Amino acid sequence: MAASRTDSDDRLDRRRAALAVAPFLAIGLFNLALLLGWGLEPLWAFAILPPMLFVVAVGWVAFRHGFHRRSSEVRIYGDGSDGSDRPER
C-alpha cells in the first residue's frame, strides 16, 4: 500500500510543477504579445493561446504527479527476474 501523502508534500509538488512549466508559459505569453505588437490580427494571435495553454497544463499535470521521479529500471514488460521481459504472443 502506498504511503499517505501529507498536505505539505502536495503543496510542494504543485509548487515544483508550477516552477517547471512557468518558463514555457512565459515564452508563450511573450510570443503572443510579440505577435500582437507586430500588428497581427488579434483573432490569429490568440489562436496560438489554446494549444500553448494545453501544453502547459499537460506539463503541469505530468510534473505534479512525478513522471520525472520514475526509476530508470522500471520495465514495461515484467521485471526480468524470470527471463520473461517480452510480451506473450
Sequence and secondary structure as in RCSB ss.txt:
>XXXX:A:sequence
MAASRTDSDDRLDRRRAALAVAPFLAIGLFNLALLLGWGLEPLWAFAILPPMLFVVAVGWVAFRHGFHRRSSEVR
IYGDGSDGSDRPER
>XXXX:A:secstr
      HHHHHHHHHHHHHHHHHHHHHHHHHHHHHHHTT  HHHHHTTHHHHHHHHHHHHHHHHTTGGG  TT  
SS  STTS  S   
